[in-house]
Structures are given as C-alpha cells and as structure tokens.
C-alpha cells in the first residue's frame, strides 16, 4: 500500500495551488496545477506499468474482471 500513500502525499502537495487557482483566481497557480496534473499522470502510468508487470510475473493467471484495455 506504499503506492497509495505516495499518491495521497503527492495530492496533498498540490492543494495550495488548487486553492489559489480555483478559489482566488491566481493564473500562475493554474499553470502549476497543470504541471502537478502532469506529474500525477506520470505517477499513475508508472503504477499501471508495475501492476501489469506483477500480473505477468504471476504466470498470466486469468483476471477475474472484465475485458482488458
């Protein structure tokens, strides 16, 4: 569950800029929000790759969920 905590910590660091942009209308904070969202996207992609690698390492057992992406 370390990955979940990483995501929570990452989001917490974004909070000030979100407030500045959405509540106070600070355009510079909006630029930083976009940068933060790109960082979040990279982290999510990293986690998705890790999940796929771990699934593959388990011998390719069939998934209990719906169709793959």
C-alpha positions in Angstrom: 0.0 0.0 0.0 3.0 2.3 -0.2 1.9 3.3 -3.7 -1.4 4.5 -2.4 0.3 6.6 0.3 2.6 8.0 -2.4 -0.4 9.2 -4.4 -2.0 10.7 -1.3 1.1 12.6 -0.4 1.5 13.8 -4.0 -2.0 15.2 -4.0 -1.5 16.9 -0.6 1.4 18.8 -2.1 -0.9 20.2 -4.8 -3.6 21.5 -2.5 -2.3 25.1 -2.1 -2.1 25.7 -5.8 -5.6 24.3 -6.4 -7.0 26.7 -3.8 -5.1 29.6 -5.2 -6.3 28.9 -8.7 -9.9 27.8 -8.1 -10.9 30.0 -5.2 -8.7 33.0 -5.7 -8.3 33.1 -9.5 -4.5 33.1 -9.4 -3.5 32.4 -13.0 0.1 31.4 -12.1 -1.2 28.8 -9.7 -3.2 27.4 -12.7 0.0 26.9 -14.6 1.4 25.0 -11.5 -1.9 22.9 -11.3 -1.4 21.8 -14.9 2.2 20.8 -14.0 1.0 18.9 -11.0 -1.6 17.1 -13.0 1.1 16.0 -15.5 3.2 14.7 -12.6 0.2 12.8 -11.3 -0.3 11.3 -14.8 3.3 10.1 -14.9 2.9 8.6 -11.4 -0.3 6.8 -12.5 1.4 5.5 -15.6 4.3 4.2 -13.5 1.9 2.4 -11.2 -0.1 0.9 -14.1 3.1 -0.5 -15.6 4.1 -2.0 -12.2 0.7 -3.7 -11.9 1.0 -5.2 -15.4 4.5 -6.5 -14.6 3.3 -8.0 -11.3 0.3 -9.7 -13.0 2.6 -11.1 -15.7 5.0 -12.4 -13.1 2.2 -14.3 -11.5 2.1 -16.6 -14.5 -0.6 -14.9 -16.5 -3.4 -16.1 -14.4 -6.8 -15.1 -15.8 -8.2 -11.9 -14.5 -11.5 -12.0 -12.5 -12.6 -8.8 -14.0 -14.0 -7.6 -17.3 -12.2 -7.2 -20.6 -8.6 -5.9 -20.8 -7.8 -2.4 -22.2 
